[in-house]
């Protein structure tokens, strides 16, 4: 899981470097980073709540279920905001031109 995360992080940095002036002026990019940061924090809490205190045959605690939902929401938000970056904010290679709904 962490290998996949770091592969995505490195490839994301490379893609950011390819068009940094456009991406860094897009507010949607920062929303995506917030979702990713929240997901990493929720994952750390989930591991602490569920996996560091395993119980044989017992049900997962309610906190673990809530954190699982939070993780799904955060990653869905990160994916959605990443896709919306193409449709919101400045247009690459076109100074002064912005996408708008």
TORKOL-4160 file (C-alpha; in steps of 0.2 Angstrom, whole numbers, padded with zeros to 4 digits, m for minus):
101
<pt num="1" X="0000" Y="0000" Z="0000"/>
<pt num="2" X="0014" Y="0012" Z="0005"/>
<pt num="3" X="0024" Y="0008" Z="m0011"/>
<pt num="4" X="0008" Y="0012" Z="m0021"/>
<pt num="5" X="0006" Y="0028" Z="m0012"/>
<pt num="6" X="0025" Y="0033" Z="m0014"/>
<pt num="7" X="0024" Y="0029" Z="m0033"/>
<pt num="8" X="0009" Y="0040" Z="m0035"/>
<pt num="9" X="0017" Y="0054" Z="m0024"/>
<pt num="10" X="0033" Y="0054" Z="m0035"/>
<pt num="11" X="0023" Y="0053" Z="m0052"/>
<pt num="12" X="0012" Y="0067" Z="m0045"/>
<pt num="13" X="0027" Y="0078" Z="m0041"/>
<pt num="14" X="0034" Y="0075" Z="m0059"/>
<pt num="15" X="0018" Y="0080" Z="m0067"/>
<pt num="16" X="0017" Y="0095" Z="m0056"/>
<pt num="17" X="0034" Y="0100" Z="m0061"/>
<pt num="18" X="0029" Y="0099" Z="m0079"/>
<pt num="19" X="0015" Y="0113" Z="m0077"/>
<pt num="20" X="0019" Y="0120" Z="m0060"/>
<pt num="21" X="0014" Y="0138" Z="m0064"/>
<pt num="22" X="m0004" Y="0133" Z="m0069"/>
<pt num="23" X="m0006" Y="0120" Z="m0055"/>
<pt num="24" X="0000" Y="0130" Z="m0041"/>
<pt num="25" X="m0011" Y="0144" Z="m0045"/>
<pt num="26" X="m0026" Y="0133" Z="m0045"/>
<pt num="27" X="m0036" Y="0132" Z="m0029"/>
<pt num="28" X="m0042" Y="0115" Z="m0033"/>
<pt num="29" X="m0025" Y="0108" Z="m0032"/>
<pt num="30" X="m0024" Y="0114" Z="m0013"/>
<pt num="31" X="m0041" Y="0106" Z="m0010"/>
<pt num="32" X="m0034" Y="0090" Z="m0017"/>
<pt num="33" X="m0018" Y="0091" Z="m0005"/>
<pt num="34" X="m0029" Y="0094" Z="0010"/>
<pt num="35" X="m0040" Y="0078" Z="0006"/>
<pt num="36" X="m0023" Y="0068" Z="0004"/>
<pt num="37" X="m0017" Y="0074" Z="0020"/>
<pt num="38" X="m0033" Y="0070" Z="0029"/>
<pt num="39" X="m0033" Y="0053" Z="0022"/>
<pt num="40" X="m0015" Y="0050" Z="0028"/>
<pt num="41" X="m0020" Y="0055" Z="0045"/>
<pt num="42" X="m0036" Y="0045" Z="0045"/>
<pt num="43" X="m0026" Y="0030" Z="0040"/>
<pt num="44" X="m0013" Y="0032" Z="0054"/>
<pt num="45" X="m0028" Y="0033" Z="0066"/>
<pt num="46" X="m0036" Y="0018" Z="0058"/>
<pt num="47" X="m0020" Y="0007" Z="0060"/>
<pt num="48" X="m0019" Y="0012" Z="0078"/>
<pt num="49" X="m0037" Y="0009" Z="0082"/>
<pt num="50" X="m0040" Y="m0008" Z="0072"/>
<pt num="51" X="m0023" Y="m0016" Z="0068"/>
<pt num="52" X="m0012" Y="m0012" Z="0083"/>
<pt num="53" X="m0026" Y="m0019" Z="0094"/>
<pt num="54" X="m0032" Y="m0035" Z="0085"/>
<pt num="55" X="m0046" Y="m0045" Z="0093"/>
<pt num="56" X="m0049" Y="m0063" Z="0088"/>
<pt num="57" X="m0066" Y="m0065" Z="0081"/>
<pt num="58" X="m0072" Y="m0049" Z="0089"/>
<pt num="59" X="m0081" Y="m0035" Z="0078"/>
<pt num="60" X="m0072" Y="m0020" Z="0072"/>
<pt num="61" X="m0074" Y="m0006" Z="0084"/>
<pt num="62" X="m0086" Y="0008" Z="0079"/>
<pt num="63" X="m0071" Y="0021" Z="0078"/>
<pt num="64" X="m0063" Y="0009" Z="0065"/>
<pt num="65" X="m0079" Y="0009" Z="0054"/>
<pt num="66" X="m0081" Y="0028" Z="0055"/>
<pt num="67" X="m0062" Y="0030" Z="0050"/>
<pt num="68" X="m0065" Y="0018" Z="0036"/>
<pt num="69" X="m0079" Y="0029" Z="0029"/>
<pt num="70" X="m0068" Y="0045" Z="0032"/>
<pt num="71" X="m0054" Y="0037" Z="0022"/>
<pt num="72" X="m0066" Y="0033" Z="0007"/>
<pt num="73" X="m0073" Y="0050" Z="0007"/>
<pt num="74" X="m0055" Y="0058" Z="0008"/>
<pt num="75" X="m0049" Y="0047" Z="m0007"/>
<pt num="76" X="m0065" Y="0050" Z="m0017"/>
<pt num="77" X="m0063" Y="0069" Z="m0014"/>
<pt num="78" X="m0044" Y="0068" Z="m0019"/>
<pt num="79" X="m0048" Y="0059" Z="m0035"/>
<pt num="80" X="m0063" Y="0070" Z="m0039"/>
<pt num="81" X="m0054" Y="0087" Z="m0036"/>
<pt num="82" X="m0039" Y="0080" Z="m0046"/>
<pt num="83" X="m0050" Y="0077" Z="m0061"/>
<pt num="84" X="m0058" Y="0094" Z="m0059"/>
<pt num="85" X="m0042" Y="0103" Z="m0060"/>
<pt num="86" X="m0043" Y="0101" Z="m0079"/>
<pt num="87" X="m0060" Y="0110" Z="m0079"/>
<pt num="88" X="m0057" Y="0123" Z="m0065"/>
<pt num="89" X="m0044" Y="0137" Z="m0064"/>
<pt num="90" X="m0031" Y="0143" Z="m0076"/>
<pt num="91" X="m0028" Y="0135" Z="m0093"/>
<pt num="92" X="m0011" Y="0128" Z="m0096"/>
<pt num="93" X="m0001" Y="0138" Z="m0109"/>
<pt num="94" X="m0015" Y="0152" Z="m0110"/>
<pt num="95" X="m0010" Y="0166" Z="m0098"/>
<pt num="96" X="m0025" Y="0175" Z="m0092"/>
<pt num="97" X="m0038" Y="0162" Z="m0098"/>
<pt num="98" X="m0048" Y="0153" Z="m0084"/>
<pt num="99" X="m0060" Y="0139" Z="m0085"/>
<pt num="100" X="m0077" Y="0143" Z="m0078"/>
<pt num="101" X="m0093" Y="0134" Z="m0076"/>
